[in-house]
Amino acid sequence: MTDRPICLLLCIDAAYLRQAGITLASILESNPGKPIDVTLVGSGLTPAQVDSVFAPLGARHPALRLHFREMDPAALPDLPVTRQFSSSIYTRILLDRFIDRSHERVLYLDADTVVSADLTPLWNADLNGAVLGAVRDPFRLDLDAIGFAPDEPYFNSGVLLIDMERWRALDCEARVLDVLVREAHRLPWMDQDALNLALRGQVHFLSPRWNFQPRCADVPAGFLGLSEAEYAALRANPSIVHYTTSHKPWNAGFRVHYSRAFFSVARRAGLGMAPARPRTLSDRLLQAKTWLRWHFPGPFRTLRRIAKPEAAALMYGARAGR
């Protein structure tokens, strides 16, 4: 793969247009001069809206190639959307309709991620014959809700390295869509749950460095299956931060770890997003709590176990071991 450009897929709608631009800007910063072929699949966007964010990035990075494709909502007649999840979430399932067949693999990233490392090790990762590479999601503790065993590996779909030949050979699009059509009504995380169900046994699990959720900075090392030294290094410098949950840098940055990285990229890229500041006493208390969680994670976990044992057990999980 070293002689081929990184093929990147970003799925965007009006709510995440600028954020996706920040994701791409972070990739370009961390991979200077590297050929990157980006397919932008938009839902409810015009080419002019897309150009307003992405054309300046292309102008500053000659090795970048950008392709915009429009998502036709009619292609998804039987798939549900919610206030939280728009139709753009299904683009990663329909990716074969948008990605040129010359690409042997595709790297998909959610539009709420920031990259701070060379992507070459990820792009060249040996998938050992699996359809895709992904990072285990340690916070999905109700796996029985989708028929998984408690210790069965379940991945977060915000970062996916996909072998397109295997994807086509196993007809993965049809398999995932079949799960969605039959069971979306009972799947809390719809497309992510469907991908996990349809691709059981076909996933190569990657290091958490490639999809590090801010909440991972609050848990014990054992929760992620890491040694203390491994965890300390990863916590200090994750390669891809994925801002999961409804708390994002742009709506509650004062309570989200790694928000500074997001806004630093936004500022340098000229994308004009500013952090939401704490306005109320409650906000300031949450800001202080976030600071304590970051600087004193061990004592904070101890206090939480004493004050809120049930919440701590849920947050840190039995896998933590301590």
C-alpha positions as CSV (number, residue, x, y, z in Angstrom):
1,M,0.0,0.0,0.0
2,T,3.0,2.3,0.4
3,D,3.0,3.4,-3.2
4,R,-0.7,4.2,-3.4
5,P,-2.4,7.3,-2.0
6,I,-4.5,7.0,1.1
7,C,-8.1,6.6,0.0
8,L,-10.2,8.5,2.6
9,L,-14.0,8.5,2.9
10,L,-15.8,11.3,4.8
11,C,-19.6,11.4,5.1
12,I,-21.0,14.9,5.7
13,D,-24.3,16.8,6.2
14,A,-25.0,20.4,7.0
15,A,-24.6,19.8,10.7
16,Y,-21.0,18.4,10.3
17,L,-19.7,20.2,7.3
18,R,-17.2,22.4,9.1
19,Q,-16.2,19.6,11.5
20,A,-15.4,17.3,8.6
21,G,-13.2,20.1,7.2
22,I,-11.3,20.1,10.5
23,T,-10.9,16.4,10.4
24,L,-9.3,16.6,7.0
25,A,-7.2,19.6,8.0
26,S,-5.8,17.6,10.9
27,I,-4.9,14.7,8.5
28,L,-3.1,17.0,6.1
29,E,-1.2,18.7,9.0
30,S,-0.1,15.3,10.3
31,N,0.7,13.8,6.9
32,P,2.4,16.7,5.0
33,G,2.9,16.0,1.3
34,K,1.4,12.6,1.4
35,P,-0.9,11.8,-1.5
36,I,-4.5,11.6,-0.2
37,D,-7.5,10.8,-2.3
38,V,-10.7,12.0,-0.5
39,T,-14.3,11.2,-1.4
40,L,-16.8,13.5,0.3
41,V,-20.3,12.1,0.3
42,G,-22.8,14.8,1.2
43,S,-26.4,14.6,2.3
44,G,-28.5,17.8,1.8
45,L,-25.5,19.8,0.7
46,T,-24.7,21.8,-2.5
47,P,-21.3,21.7,-4.2
48,A,-20.9,25.4,-3.3
49,Q,-21.3,24.7,0.4
50,V,-18.8,21.9,0.2
51,D,-16.3,24.1,-1.7
52,S,-16.5,26.8,0.9
53,V,-14.9,24.5,3.4
54,F,-12.8,22.1,1.4
55,A,-11.6,24.1,-1.6
56,P,-9.2,26.2,0.5
57,L,-7.7,23.0,1.9
58,G,-7.2,21.6,-1.6
59,A,-5.5,24.9,-2.7
60,R,-2.9,24.6,0.1
61,H,-2.2,20.9,-0.3
62,P,-1.3,20.0,-3.9
63,A,-1.1,16.2,-3.1
64,L,-4.8,16.3,-2.1
65,R,-7.5,15.1,-4.5
66,L,-11.1,15.8,-3.6
67,H,-14.2,14.2,-5.0
68,F,-17.7,15.2,-4.0
69,R,-20.6,12.8,-4.3
70,E,-24.2,13.5,-3.4
71,M,-26.1,11.0,-1.3
72,D,-29.6,10.2,-2.8
73,P,-32.0,9.8,0.1
74,A,-34.1,7.6,-2.2
75,A,-31.4,5.0,-2.0
76,L,-32.3,4.4,1.7
77,P,-36.1,4.0,1.6
78,D,-36.4,1.5,4.4
79,L,-33.7,2.8,6.8
80,P,-34.6,4.9,9.8
81,V,-33.2,8.3,10.8
82,T,-33.5,10.0,14.1
83,R,-32.8,13.4,15.6
84,Q,-29.4,12.1,16.5
85,F,-28.6,10.1,13.4
86,S,-29.2,11.5,9.9
87,S,-29.0,9.4,6.7
88,S,-25.3,10.3,6.4
89,I,-24.5,7.5,8.8
90,Y,-25.4,4.9,6.2
91,T,-22.8,6.1,3.7
92,R,-20.1,3.9,5.1
93,I,-22.3,0.9,4.3
94,L,-22.9,2.1,0.7
95,L,-19.3,3.1,0.2
96,D,-18.9,0.8,-2.8
97,R,-21.2,3.1,-4.7
98,F,-18.9,6.1,-4.2
99,I,-15.4,4.8,-4.1
100,D,-13.4,4.2,-7.4
101,R,-12.8,0.5,-8.0
102,S,-9.1,1.1,-8.4
103,H,-8.8,1.5,-4.6
104,E,-8.0,-1.8,-2.8
105,R,-8.9,-0.3,0.6
106,V,-10.6,2.7,2.1
107,L,-10.1,4.5,5.4
108,Y,-13.4,5.8,6.7
109,L,-13.4,8.5,9.5
110,D,-16.4,10.1,11.3
111,A,-16.5,13.8,11.0
112,D,-15.9,14.3,14.8
113,T,-12.4,13.0,14.7
114,V,-9.0,14.7,14.9
115,V,-5.8,13.1,13.6
116,S,-2.4,13.9,15.1
117,A,-0.2,11.2,13.7
118,D,1.2,9.8,10.5
119,L,-1.5,7.5,9.1
120,T,1.0,5.2,7.3
121,P,1.0,2.5,10.0
122,L,-2.8,2.4,10.1
123,W,-3.1,2.5,6.3
124,N,-0.6,-0.4,5.9
125,A,-2.0,-2.5,8.8
126,D,-2.2,-6.2,8.1
127,L,-5.9,-7.1,8.4
128,N,-5.1,-10.8,8.5
129,G,-7.8,-11.6,5.9
130,A,-10.5,-9.7,7.7
131,V,-13.0,-7.4,5.9
132,L,-12.1,-4.4,8.1
133,G,-10.0,-3.1,10.9
134,A,-11.6,-1.3,13.7
135,V,-11.1,-0.4,17.4
136,R,-13.0,-2.1,20.2
137,D,-15.5,0.1,21.9
138,P,-15.0,-0.4,25.7
139,F,-18.1,1.6,26.6
140,R,-20.7,-0.7,25.0
141,L,-21.6,-2.7,28.2
142,D,-25.1,-3.8,27.2
143,L,-24.1,-6.2,24.4
144,D,-26.8,-8.6,25.3
145,A,-29.2,-6.0,23.8
146,I,-28.0,-7.0,20.3
147,G,-27.4,-10.7,21.1
148,F,-23.6,-10.5,21.8
149,A,-22.0,-12.2,24.7
150,P,-20.6,-9.9,27.4
151,D,-17.0,-10.4,26.4
152,E,-17.6,-10.6,22.6
153,P,-15.6,-8.0,20.8
154,Y,-17.6,-5.1,19.6
155,F,-16.1,-2.2,17.6
156,N,-16.8,1.5,17.3
157,S,-17.5,2.4,13.7
158,G,-16.0,5.9,13.7
159,V,-12.7,4.7,12.2
160,L,-12.8,1.8,9.8
161,L,-10.1,0.5,7.5
162,I,-11.9,-1.5,4.9
163,D,-10.6,-4.1,2.5
164,M,-12.7,-3.4,-0.6
165,E,-12.0,-6.7,-2.3
166,R,-13.2,-8.7,0.7
167,W,-16.1,-6.3,1.2
168,R,-17.3,-7.0,-2.3
169,A,-16.5,-10.7,-2.2
170,L,-18.6,-11.3,0.9
171,D,-21.4,-9.0,-0.3
172,C,-21.1,-7.0,3.0
173,E,-23.3,-4.1,1.8
174,A,-26.2,-6.5,1.3
175,R,-25.5,-8.3,4.6
176,V,-25.5,-5.1,6.7
177,L,-28.5,-3.6,4.9
178,D,-30.4,-6.9,5.6
179,V,-29.7,-6.6,9.3
180,L,-30.9,-2.9,9.2
181,V,-34.1,-3.6,7.3
182,R,-35.0,-6.5,9.7
183,E,-33.8,-5.2,13.0
184,A,-33.0,-1.4,13.0
185,H,-36.0,-0.8,15.3
186,R,-34.3,-2.7,18.1
187,L,-30.7,-1.6,17.5
188,P,-29.8,1.3,19.8
189,W,-26.8,2.3,17.6
190,M,-28.5,1.3,14.3
191,D,-25.7,1.3,11.7
192,Q,-22.9,0.5,14.1
193,D,-24.8,-2.3,15.7
194,A,-25.7,-3.6,12.2
195,L,-22.1,-3.6,11.1
196,N,-21.1,-5.5,14.2
197,L,-23.8,-8.1,13.7
198,A,-23.3,-8.6,10.0
199,L,-19.5,-8.8,10.2
200,R,-19.0,-11.0,13.2
201,G,-15.8,-12.8,12.9
202,Q,-14.6,-10.7,10.0
203,V,-13.0,-7.9,12.0
204,H,-9.4,-7.3,12.8
205,F,-9.1,-5.3,16.0
206,L,-6.7,-2.4,16.0
207,S,-4.8,-0.5,18.8
208,P,-7.0,2.0,20.6
209,R,-4.6,4.7,19.5
210,W,-6.5,4.8,16.2
211,N,-9.9,5.6,17.8
212,F,-9.4,7.1,21.2
213,Q,-12.6,8.4,22.8
214,P,-12.1,11.3,25.3
215,R,-13.8,9.1,28.0
216,C,-10.9,6.7,27.6
217,A,-8.8,9.3,29.5
218,D,-10.9,8.7,32.6
219,V,-10.8,4.9,32.9
220,P,-8.2,2.6,34.5
221,A,-5.6,1.2,32.2
222,G,-7.0,-2.3,32.7
223,F,-10.3,-1.2,31.3
224,L,-8.6,-0.9,27.9
225,G,-6.5,-4.0,28.4
226,L,-3.3,-2.0,28.7
227,S,-0.4,-1.8,31.1
228,E,0.0,1.4,33.1
229,A,2.9,2.5,30.9
230,E,1.1,1.8,27.7
231,Y,-2.0,3.6,28.9
232,A,0.0,6.7,30.1
233,A,1.7,7.0,26.6
234,L,-1.6,6.6,24.8
235,R,-3.5,9.0,27.0
236,A,-0.9,11.7,26.5
237,N,-0.7,11.3,22.7
238,P,-3.5,9.4,20.9
239,S,-3.2,9.2,17.2
240,I,-6.9,9.7,16.4
241,V,-9.3,11.3,19.0
242,H,-12.9,10.5,18.3
243,Y,-15.3,12.9,20.1
244,T,-18.1,10.4,20.9
245,T,-21.2,11.2,23.0
246,S,-23.4,14.3,22.6
247,H,-20.7,16.4,24.4
248,K,-18.5,17.8,21.6
249,P,-15.8,20.4,21.6
250,W,-18.1,22.9,19.8
251,N,-21.0,22.6,22.2
252,A,-19.3,21.7,25.5
253,G,-15.6,21.9,25.1
254,F,-15.1,22.8,28.7
255,R,-16.1,19.3,29.7
256,V,-14.5,17.3,26.9
257,H,-10.9,16.2,27.0
258,Y,-8.7,17.0,23.9
259,S,-11.0,19.9,22.9
260,R,-7.9,22.1,22.6
261,A,-6.5,19.9,19.8
262,F,-9.8,20.4,17.8
263,F,-9.8,24.1,18.0
264,S,-6.0,24.4,17.4
265,V,-6.6,22.7,14.0
266,A,-9.7,24.8,13.3
267,R,-7.8,28.0,13.9
268,R,-4.8,27.0,11.7
269,A,-7.1,25.9,8.9
270,G,-9.1,29.1,9.1
271,L,-12.3,27.2,9.7
272,G,-13.5,29.7,12.3
273,M,-15.0,27.5,15.1
274,A,-14.7,28.8,18.6
275,P,-15.2,26.8,21.9
276,A,-18.4,27.2,23.9
277,R,-17.5,28.9,27.1
278,P,-19.0,28.0,30.5
279,R,-21.8,30.4,31.3
280,T,-23.5,29.2,34.4
281,L,-22.3,28.0,37.8
282,S,-23.2,24.5,36.8
283,D,-21.0,24.8,33.7
284,R,-18.1,26.1,35.8
285,L,-18.4,23.1,38.1
286,L,-18.4,20.8,35.2
287,Q,-15.3,22.5,33.9
288,A,-13.6,22.1,37.2
289,K,-14.6,18.4,37.3
290,T,-13.2,17.8,33.9
291,W,-9.9,19.4,35.0
292,L,-9.8,17.1,38.0
293,R,-10.6,14.1,35.9
294,W,-7.7,14.9,33.6
295,H,-5.0,15.9,36.2
296,F,-6.0,13.5,39.0
297,P,-7.7,10.5,37.4
298,G,-6.9,8.0,40.1
299,P,-8.1,10.0,43.1
300,F,-11.1,11.1,41.0
301,R,-12.1,7.5,40.3
302,T,-11.7,6.7,44.0
303,L,-14.0,9.5,45.0
304,R,-16.5,8.6,42.4
305,R,-16.6,5.0,43.6
306,I,-17.3,6.2,47.2
307,A,-19.9,8.9,46.2
308,K,-21.6,7.2,43.3
309,P,-20.7,3.5,43.3
310,E,-23.3,2.4,40.8
311,A,-22.3,5.1,38.3
312,A,-18.6,4.3,38.8
313,A,-19.3,0.6,38.2
314,L,-21.0,1.4,35.0
315,M,-18.4,3.9,33.8
316,Y,-15.3,1.8,34.7
317,G,-16.8,-1.6,34.1
318,A,-15.9,-5.0,35.5
319,R,-13.1,-5.4,33.0
320,A,-11.1,-2.7,34.8
321,G,-10.2,-5.1,37.6
322,R,-9.5,-2.3,40.0
